[in-house]
Amino acid sequence: MPVRVRGAGATHTGPRREHNEDAFAFFDDATAAIAIVADGMCGGRSGYEAAKRTIDACASIFRGRSATVLDDLAETWWLGEHGAGSPGARVRPFSTLPIAERVELRDHVRRLLERRVPEAMGDVAVLEAEKESLLGIPRRTLERANADIHRLIEKERGRWDGLAAASACVLFGAGRASIAHAGDCRVCRVRAGSIEALTREHTLRNEYETMPAEQRPDLTDEELALLPGNVLTRALGLRDQVEVETTSVPVETGDLFLVATDGFWRAFSEMELLTTLRARRTEAASYLVDRGKRDRPDHPGDNLTAVVVEIL
């Protein structure tokens, strides 16, 4: 079943920065929705290019998913219907079928995805594969963005050295929220009067704290306190491949999801976020960004970007 949602986002340069290097997007259609934020960096230059490429990758994959997966699902139907994976099974490769037969299978899959009533083992395999493909969009988005940013750096050495982005992406569909992130953007969920962080930032301090005891360097409490909490160990574009962290949680009617850059979630206390999200629902994004652009002594001063999604 599709997940019905509504979402809204907002962004601002913040009280102390000259440029906004953040970007965000929220897309939805009849079967799913996706929210993404990206925080670009570029060693003193504008990192917006990295953030923009991350959003573009998300739009391309989400909006183009039907066309790109149809052939894959037709092959899934063929293998599922003929028992591929069973002991001793020998299935003729899909690519060797006559063109007319492959076209017929694609048409069958298209009709199946419209009516969603499985009548054969191949149909069941297709619907399960479609669900896995749908929930895998956030991971594929960040992996493609990483490749795009890294290619740009390799192509124009010297101009884009240090270009990277932190990002968090959440797909709402098939009764779940599928989350992928790299860096220090954060995803939170508000449910039953409490707020819970669903991601943990990839920072030097956090990596140390989660490291197995036998691998952890022997640091004193004083040395541990000196570990910076804002030095990233993962980000898009730093290397040709990125280790994207993923998780998936079931959704319930009334859930609120906050997807935010570090400049946003560091600017407010947990209680401020919880109170405002419960009171203003999806309008909380623009309300809090407007509040966050006003400077105060404890303000991190960074760009502020957030998307709030409500499960209907």
N, C-alpha and C positions, 0 to 999 in steps of 0.2 A: 504494500500500500504506500502511496506517496505520503510524504510528510508535509503538512500544510504549515507554512511559516510566514512571518513578515519580518523584514529587517530594515535597518537604517544605519548609516555611518556618517562620520564627520572627521575632519582633519584641520589642523592649524599649525602654523609655524612655531607657536609657543612664545613665551615672554622674552627669551634671550637669544634666539637663533635668527640669522638673517635669511636663511632659505629653508623651505620645507622639503625634506628628503624622504618623507613618508608617502605612501599611497595605499588606497584601499578599494575594495569593490564588493558588491553584493549582487548576485545573479540568481534568478529562479525561473522555473518553468513548471509544466504540469506534473512532473514526477520528482523533482528534487530542487534544492537550493544550495548555494555555496557562498561563504563569506571568507574574505582574505584580507590581511594587512601585511605590509612590507615596510621595513625600515632600512633605507639605503645608507651606505657609507662609502667614502672614497678618499681616505687619507688627506683631508683638507679640501678636496674638490667636491662638487655636488654629487651625492650618491643617488639622486633621484632616478638616474638612468637604470640602476639596478632594481630599484623598487618598481619602476614602470615595467621593466621586462618581466618581473615576477607576476604582476597583474595581467599583463598581456598573455603570458603562458596559461594562466588560470582561465581567462576568457576563451582562448582558443580550444583548450581541452574540454571545458564544460559545454560550450555551445556546439562544438563539432563532434561530440561523442557518438551520436547516432550513426553518422556516416562512417566513422572510422572503425566502429566495432562490428558492423553488419557482417562483413566477410568472416571475421573471427568467430562470431556467433553461429554462422552457417556451418563453419568447420566443426564447432563444438557440437552442433546438432548431429552432424554426420558421425562423429566419433561416439557420442553418447548413445545414438540409436543402434549402432553396430557393435557395442560392447567393448570399445577400446579401454584398456586397463584391466580387462579380465584375463586370468591366466590362459595363455595360449592363443589369445585373440590376435588375429591378423586382419587388419582393416586396411582397405585400399586408401592411399593418401587422398585427401580432399582435392589437392591441386591437380590430380590426374583425372578427375571426373570430366566428362564432356562439358563444354561451356554452357550448353542449354540446361544441363542438370544442376550446375552450380547456380545459375540464375534462378531456377525454380526453387532451390533450397533457400536462397536469399529472400525470395518473395514469401516463402512459408514463414521464415523467421520474422519478417516485417509484420505479417498478419498476426503472428503469435504475440509479438510485443504490443500490438494494439488491443487484442482481446484478452490476453493473459490467462488463457484457460488451457493448461497442458493436457495433451491427449496421448502422449507417447514419451518414452524414456528420453528421446532426443529433446523434446519440449522442456522436460524438467531440467535437463543439463543446460539448456540455453538460458532459462530464467535464473538459475543459480549462478551461471557465469556472468550474466548481466548484472546481478547484484554485486558480485565481487568486483567487477570492472567499475561499477558506479562508486562503490565505497573506496576504491583505490585511486580515485581522481586526485585527492589532495597530495598524496605521495608523488604521483606522476607529475603534478603541477610543479612541486618544488624541485624535483629532479630535472625537469626540462628547463626551469628557470636557471638552475645552477649551471647547466650545460650552456645555455645562451649567454649568460654573464661571463663564464670562463672563456668561451670562444671570442667574445668581444675583447677581453683582456689580452688574449694571445695574439689577436689580429692587430691591435693598436698598442703595443708595448710602449710604456712611457707615458701615454696619455691616461690610461685607465688603471694604472698600478694601484692596488688597494681597493678597487671596486668590489663591493660585496653587499649583501642584504640579509637581515634577519627577517623571518616570515613565519606566520601561522595561518593555516588554511583549514576550514571546517566544511565538510559536505554533509547536508541533511537529507537523508533518503532511506527508504527501506526500514523505517522505524529506528534509525540510529543516527548518531553524530559521529562521523569519521574525521579524525583530527590528524594533521601532520604539521610538524614545526621544526625549525632549525634556528638557533640563536636565542634571543631574549624577548621575543614577542610572547604574549601569554593568552591562554584560553581559560575562561572561568565559567562556571555554571551556577545559576541561582535556582534553588529548589527548596521548598518547604521552609522558607525563612532563613536559609543559610547560603553562604557563598563558598564555592570550592574551586580551587585552582586545579585544572585538569592537565596542565603541562608544567614542566620544571625547566627553568632557563638553562641553556648550555653555557655556563660560565665556569671560569677556573675554580672558583670556590665551590660551586655545586658539584663539579666533576670530582673534586677532592673528597667531598663528603660522601659521595655515593660509591667511591672506589672501594673494592674489597680490602679488608684490613691488612692482608698479607702483602698487597701491592702499594699501599699508601705510604708516602714518605713520612718519616718520623718528625712531625712538627710540634713545637710547643704551642700552648694556647696563645701566646703573644705572637708567634709567627703565623698561626692560623688566622688571627684577627687582621693581619696585614695583607692577606690574600685579597686581591681586588674582586669586588662582586660584579664588575661590569666588563671584565675581559672575556670575550667570547671564545669558546673552543670549537664552535661550529657556526657556519654562515654560508649562504649561497654565493658561489663564485670563487671561493678561496682556492679550491682544487678542482680537478676535472670531475671528481665524484664527491657527493656529499652524503653523510649518514643522516637520513631523515628519520626523526622519531615519530612513531605513529601510535595511535590508540583509537578505540571505538567504544562508545557508550550508548546505551539505549536512551531514547528521549521519551518524555511524558508531556502531556498537555499542560501548558503553563510554565514550562521550563524557559529560562532566559539564559542565553549564551552571550558572553562578552569576549570579543576577539580584539586584542589591543597591542599597540607597540609599547615598548618599555617607558617611553616618555609619558604615556598616558597612565599606565597602572602605577607607576612610581609617584605620580602627582597627587594620588588620593589614598586615604586610608581604606582598609577593607570595609569598615563600617560605612564610610561615605559612599562607596560603590554599592554596597548592598542596599542601603536606604534609598538611594536615587534610582537604582534599577527597579526595585519593587514599586516605587511610586510612579515612575515615568515610563517604564517599559522601553520600547524601542526609541522613544524620544530622549532617553538618557544619554545617548551618544552625543548629540548636538549640545545638550544642556551642559554636560560635564566638560566637553571640549571648550565651550564658551567660558566656563568657570576656570578651566585650567590655563587659559591664555593670560590670565591676570597673575602677575608675579607676586611672590611672597617669599620670605626668608628660607623656608624649607622646600621650595619648589625645585625640581631637578633642572628646569629650564629647557628641556628638550622639546622637539616636535611632538604633538599630541594627535593620535589617530585611533579611532575605535569603530567597531561595528557591533551592534546589538541585534540579536535574532531571538524572536519569541516563537515558541512552538504553539500553534493554534489547535 
